[in-house]
Amino acid sequence: MPKTMPPDADSASAQQRRLQMADIARLAGVSTSTVSRALAGSKLVSEDTRVRIMELARSLKYTINIGAQNLRMKQNRTVGVVIPYDPTTRQHLSDPFFLGMLGSLADALTEQGFDMLVSRVNAEELDAAAGPFDTGRVIGIVLIGQWRHHEQLNQLAARHVPIVVWGAQLPQQLYCTVGGDNLTGGELAVAHLLEEGRKRIAFFGDINLPEVGQRYEGYCAALRKAGIEVDPALQVSVSFLPEGGREAVRELLARRVPFDAIFAGSDLLAMTAINTMREHGLYVPGQVAVVGYDDIELSTYFHPPLSTVQQPIREAGRALVAALLELVEGRPSPSLQLPTKLVVRSSSRAV
């Protein structure tokens, strides 16, 4: 009697996918063919039904490989770029950092012959970032920022969604990140302010965000190296919205703690902080030296020109795209940390 050969890995995977599809169909109360059409983005399926099926697919960790299949068949040349937003602050796409990153990604994708599909998701529901891939509209996802949901991103990686994140490298990370060296960036900024003779250096930014938290770690490290104790009263948590700098200055003044310098977690925070201090009779850099973060184009033309830590935005686009294409082709892509450097201008120089 002939022996039955065990199924190979591909057929076992296909069988598992068929079982998962049957589960989705049963839970949604539709046929498996309707599930298949919905997952493929067919217009024959109503929007309500498609949304219900997609939510069930995500809850069952169903891996949809339409995007990768289309790439191999040369039918899909589109990459999804997802920019999360905080529902409480609604940080705008007009933020100069986002615009710079989008421009860098667009250039890198054009060089490789790909199109870009930009979308936004609620930062509290980062797993929704996989939607364009799950429906086959894109071959993979570049996500700008981790926010506070490291575990959601690990879950996407676990179900083999090709996703690369601009952000910080974190413990137990399953997904690929490309990001600047935030720890060194923070140290460079504060070491420079210390060299300028400043001793009471404030920090502005939401340290619960991974990248900003690492910048704050660099801030603390530089102070300790100089033998200066970290004063919690000089740390003010504010959002990246432009008014964040105004709120931070007002909060610092209300605390009545002396300060002679500010290290802000973004250039926009630094700029609005400078304008607010001017309104309160504090002058930069005479009374308060200021260093920002990102080196957006406007920082050169601001008055006074802003000292800042330069993010490698131009290099970031190419690195993010290269990492994503490796994942799409089924190859591993290790996380990458890009160097940052300090750009000294008039806002922090002693007069």
Order of alpha helices (4+ residues) and beta strands (2+ residues): alpha-alpha-alpha-alpha-beta-alpha-beta-alpha-beta-alpha-beta-beta-alpha-beta-alpha-beta-alpha-beta-alpha-beta-alpha-beta-alpha-beta-beta
